[in-house]
């Protein structure tokens, strides 16, 4: 170590991004500590996010398949959910995931410190453990990976009611006959499809015009069509002005709608806020915007010795990006410490970022969107393929599924992709890799795709551009 600090690197936050950063740092030989304040180790993804929700959705999908069996010539009785078995399965899965992560953290080569951290100077943290005891640690470099918290709207009557957030779904309190979901983003839509699959009557309440606001217009339209066809009601341009609760029932009053909604459960899923309050970042000059730490592709902040990763800094709050950003931050912290400018700084690639929604059907967006390309003045060509006109999609009974490819009209380089259909969150990695590697339309079409598969439809969408433009 060049100076007299306790550690070469301290990572603040023990979720997926922080754990990945600390793990990478010790593999590079850095003396590292990881600070985590949560009562339960494991991080959002394992404890309350990705893993529990996808486990819940798996059961919902199977119930939906059984209800839809008649369309495939199968006579089946309406499925019934055994809540006890359902909850036990989720609990056992999460315990396995959590125990594996806890073991990695408690037995890793970095020091795990259970405390709340706050910067009191450029290189010193004040730590407060759960008993209230205060201590201090210093480091040459830092990585902030403190994640995010659930947004709760300030609606008269809401406070004090037993509303749910995504954090509550892990325990699955009960299966409501009727549920209202506030929000129309990823968490809201996955939750809507979860409860619809389990048999609930679902209403989605959105302030905006469309589902997945800000994303591809074709994706939003297809999602709305698929959702409404399965009986999910969508209240767009709607603002809840008051919430009442009595005898196990919520009463929602709207501004423009002349009706009062009665439901058994209310799920708040309007978004998440970066967890950056109380870290003392303002006092040491770490730049933020709307609470989010500003970083570049090197995971670097406005202070050269401080890096950030995951939801606290990224506009793409997905786990694989948090892990990638954490690893990039660790590599660049090592580079900073040892002034190793003989190597290029590590970076994560904005151009191939992938977002996926585990709805039914699944949805995915990768890389540059059509709107972003137009705003940047990039000349593009669009290629499309519809699953209802594609062999495997027709076999699977796809109704509104489609794939869209965005390519440069100048040289045919693949720039982005959008998908709504069966297993697109799985098969979309084909396009993510192609965009990451800078492949052109013609180069992608040299890749073999097994027939008949869902993945094959991506080549049809790319081929649509090739046949129109003859990129060679």
Buried (B, 14 or more C-beta within 10 A) or exposed (E): EEEEBBBBBBBBBBBBBBBBBBBBBBEBEBBBBBBBBBEEBBBBBBBBBBBBBBBBBBBBBEBBBBBEEEEEEEEEEEBEBEEEEBBEBBBEBBEEBBEEBBEEBEEBEBBBBBBBBBBEEBBBBBBBEEEEEEEEBBBBBBBBBBBBBBEBBEBEBBEEEEBBBBBBBBEBEEBBEBBBBBBBBBBBBBBBBBBBBBBBBBBBBBBBEBBBBEBBEBBBBBBBEBBEEBEBBBBBEBBBBBBBBEEEEBBBBBEEBEEEBEBBBBBBBBBBBBBBEEBBBEEBEBEBEEEBBEBEBBBBBBBEBBBBBBBBBBEBBBBBBBBBBBBBBBBBBBBBBEEEEEEEBBBBEEEBBBBBBBBBBBBBBBBBBBEBBEEEEBEBBBBBBBBBEBBBBEEBEBBBBBBBBBBBBEEBBBBBBBBBBBBBBEBBBBBBBBBBEEBBBBBBBEBEBEEBBBBBBBBBBBBBBBEEBEBE
